[in-house]
Amino acid sequence: MVVNKSSFIHLSSATERITVGNPEVADVKLLDSTHLYVLGRRLGNTNVVLCSKSSCYRTLEVDVTHDLD
């Protein structure tokens, strides 16, 4: 992920809530049960924990870097 750029992520499982480790690095929004919007806010690393109704089932790593293009 690049600073000040965004992307959409399709999730394979229904997700009810998320937790972002460091929201200063990435702004992450759950758009619906299977789609995330992620915006790189500043350089660094964080993670996003995905939870269903019954349990937390996955952790995504988010690395925000410089735009090298």
Secondary structure in CASP SS format (residue, H / E / C, confidence):
PFRMAT SS
TARGET T0000
AUTHOR 0000-0000-0000
METHOD secondary structure of the structure
MODEL  1
M C 1.00
V E 1.00
V E 1.00
N C 1.00
K C 1.00
S E 1.00
S E 1.00
F E 1.00
I E 1.00
H E 1.00
L C 1.00
S C 1.00
S C 1.00
A C 1.00
T C 1.00
E C 1.00
R E 1.00
I E 1.00
T E 1.00
V E 1.00
G C 1.00
N C 1.00
P C 1.00
E C 1.00
V C 1.00
A E 1.00
D E 1.00
V E 1.00
K E 1.00
L E 1.00
L E 1.00
D E 1.00
S C 1.00
T C 1.00
H E 1.00
L E 1.00
Y E 1.00
V E 1.00
L E 1.00
G E 1.00
R C 1.00
R C 1.00
L C 1.00
G E 1.00
N E 1.00
T E 1.00
N E 1.00
V E 1.00
V E 1.00
L E 1.00
C E 1.00
S C 1.00
K C 1.00
S C 1.00
S C 1.00
C E 1.00
Y E 1.00
R E 1.00
T E 1.00
L E 1.00
E E 1.00
V E 1.00
D E 1.00
V E 1.00
T E 1.00
H C 1.00
D C 1.00
L C 1.00
D C 1.00
END
